[in-house]
Amino acid sequence: MQREDHNIHYPFCQDSSKYEKLCKIGQGTFGEVFKARDRNTKRLVAMKKILMENEKEGFPITALREIKILQLLKHDNVLNLVEICRSKATPYNRYKSTFYMISDFCEHDLAGLLSNTNVKFNLGEIKKIVQQLLNGLYFLHSNKILHRDMKAANILITKNGVLKLADFGLARSFSLSNKGNPNRYTNRVVTLWYRPPELLLGERDYGPGIDMWGVGCIMAEMWTRTPIMQGRTEQHQLQLISQLCGSITKEVWPNVEKLPLWGKIDLISGQRRKVKDRLNCYVKDQYALEMLDRLLTIDPTKRIDADTALNHDFSGLIQCQSI
Amino acid sequence: MAGNFWQSSHFQQWVLDPPELFKNRQADLNVLTEDGYQKIMIFFANFIQSLGEQLKLRQQVIATATIYFKRFYSRNSLKCIDPWLMAPTCVFLASKVEEFGVISNTRLISTCQAVVKNKFSHAHPLEYPYRINLVLECEFYLLEMMDCCLVLYHPYRPLTEYFKELQQDESLFPLAWRIVNDSLRTDVCLTYPPYLISLACLHIACVIQQKDLRQWLAECNVDMDKILEISRQILALYELWKSYDEKKEIAAILEKMPKPNTSPTPTSAQDGSQQSQSVQ
């Protein structure tokens, strides 16, 4: 190798062979994820393979969104994208190279930690996780991005306890709709157990509230250690929501009757709201219960947003504690 | 989605140095004159504009496609990939990136065919030759060459902001906007940050309407030399347009353009351009 080569700035994608794949660690929305190591620097990274599923679409729009969003958003609580790499085009892949997204490697994901009974979280640790989650989401939402796939498995935690929001395969930018011109985003997003009632009722003009519902589910899971509403079908999921958060009615949620699936899906009536009652055997902290109640609010317009949640008494105490 | 320009790949990787740009063009400039090279770039910007208008894309999507196109050739010779193929590829990718949706394969190709037939037959007398599989393959090269730097910042947004602050006559805004569109036919979008381009366009618009902007520009605290250099390049474009008849001259220039070795229909393409020459 010639020395001066290092001084030249090549804009082209790096060759993926600079990383050595160690093992497969998961399956993202649109590709496999590997743990890998930079052969030169020995730095550990995660390599996500971008699958070309729909040939007609060309380079997948979901991958373009994820790359775009991660390049744009640099924040301590958002997974850092290191670079994009590609494999060499050879006759074996019909001269079509594979693209990889290279990001920082995180040791843990929240789903793994919660299912491991040896890992215990005290109230301070839970607060720290929830606060970082809200910080990351506040940053996303203020940059007009929806994550759209909040769940414990997409929340990574480094060995130093820093939380990183990951998997932006379903994320997209949003704009607040004006009355005459509603947004028409797809409602086929968010893993069922974390899906808010407005999506289950077919709303296409939604906003950051859909991610906040997920925060509520994840936050409760910090104590219950298992997802709180494990529906089998969309209908069943709505039933579980009603049993926890009370029946979905025009009284608690004005304008719900305008949603596409209102009247087309059976909703159970007469259910009392028992978020606090059901969770207080797990959650002893009153502020935490109060915040869960605000997050798991059926009407998305009344659901707490990330900014307000960061100023909630539950969050407020961490700031004092950490000083 | 806003993001921060100063932290963006646009600012960090894609504000190019003019001498570097010139150096990368050398291979093409051995064959073409500088003037001829610029005319080719203008021509394909026009082609992209027509494709975009036919597909009813927003101006921002068209601007993104145009800059993708220029980025590709800022580091590659025209003979690497036929610009007739690169142009719709840039439109296809820009539409996805700018959230305008995936343009259907048949619609993209049929639009190319229609636009070439109805508006560009003077430059491409034959039927549009490429099919979608080549566009999809070309998209890979484009992405790779751009290092997946997808997000672009355009002068339109800063222009809107500055205009609000200026509180000038309403007629100034559409004029400045059109000058921004024209600036896509020069190198300034590769070599200067968009906010400076929008100031330069505003500056030219004021000069045309005989309004004095110097005081306000001085208060903006920007590098006036850069504003003047951008203005100079845009005015040079207007100067070029005065004495240039694209319809008459482009076929001859395109014939000289360096071409890929494995053109899909090399012989007939040559026949075609000879034909158009003999017609003149």
Boltz contact constraints between the chains, C-beta under 6 A:
constraints:
  - contact:
      token1: [A, 11]
      token2: [B, 13]
      max_distance: 6.0
  - contact:
      token1: [A, 11]
      token2: [B, 147]
      max_distance: 6.0
  - contact:
      token1: [A, 13]
      token2: [B, 144]
      max_distance: 6.0
  - contact:
      token1: [A, 13]
      token2: [B, 147]
      max_distance: 6.0
  - contact:
      token1: [A, 56]
      token2: [B, 105]
      max_distance: 6.0
  - contact:
      token1: [A, 57]
      token2: [B, 102]
      max_distance: 6.0
  - contact:
      token1: [A, 58]
      token2: [B, 136]
      max_distance: 6.0
  - contact:
      token1: [A, 58]
      token2: [B, 139]
      max_distance: 6.0
  - contact:
      token1: [A, 59]
      token2: [B, 139]
      max_distance: 6.0
  - contact:
      token1: [A, 61]
      token2: [B, 96]
      max_distance: 6.0
  - contact:
      token1: [A, 64]
      token2: [B, 96]
      max_distance: 6.0
  - contact:
      token1: [A, 64]
      token2: [B, 97]
      max_distance: 6.0
  - contact:
      token1: [A, 67]
      token2: [B, 148]
      max_distance: 6.0
  - contact:
      token1: [A, 68]
      token2: [B, 150]
      max_distance: 6.0
  - contact:
      token1: [A, 68]
      token2: [B, 151]
      max_distance: 6.0
  - contact:
      token1: [A, 71]
      token2: [B, 9]
      max_distance: 6.0
  - contact:
      token1: [A, 72]
      token2: [B, 3]
      max_distance: 6.0
  - contact:
      token1: [A, 72]
      token2: [B, 151]
      max_distance: 6.0
  - contact:
      token1: [A, 84]
      token2: [B, 148]
      max_distance: 6.0
  - contact:
      token1: [A, 86]
      token2: [B, 144]
      max_distance: 6.0
  - contact:
      token1: [A, 144]
      token2: [B, 1]
      max_distance: 6.0
  - contact:
      token1: [A, 173]
      token2: [B, 1]
      max_distance: 6.0
